[in-house]
């Protein structure tokens, strides 16, 4: 089971989601998307909340209001963290999550610590949590199927972009060739019209 939320504090809105338990978290760790940003309460047990970026966005493009939504949702779904003030939430791109065979189910580390960001949460905001809960829906997705569909579309988009690039390159080459031919033809025409003094030899005799 996965819970989905809509962060509509900005337009277009963002989708947030989290697994029901550690087993769903394990699936999300394995079959997450490159566009996903992972949130978790630092050094405490909590839900794994994911934010799906819009196309072309990076982790640095996330509006602060959306980050606030994510950290409040993580805090509210942490047994210990929900009761504490002034705690920290860590977040990073899904691709930075590291899973090794020795880790417990749902446990995760990082490939690069420097790519992990932290944000301080002073206290719970019931206003944010209640707003997000009003958008809450539940689904039982096939994580692997969704990831494979995503990857298939990405490959198709890449092929389309490459084909469009080849068409542009051919058009540019054709344009350059036409320009070169035009310059060559113009030079040839100017050469044909050139005259020398020899062209006028004998003309003076006509006046004698």
Secondary structure, DSSP 8 states (H G I E B T S, - for coil): -EEEEEE-SSSS-EEEEEESSHHHHHHHHHH--TTEEEEEETTS----EEEE--TT--GGGS-HHHHHHHHHHHHHT-TTGGG-SSEEEEEEEGGGEE--TTS-TT--EES-GGG-EEEEE-S--HHHHHHHHTT-EEE---HHHHHHHHHHHHHHHHHHHHHHHHHHHHHHHHHHHHHHHHHHHHHHHHHHT---GGGGTTGGGGG-
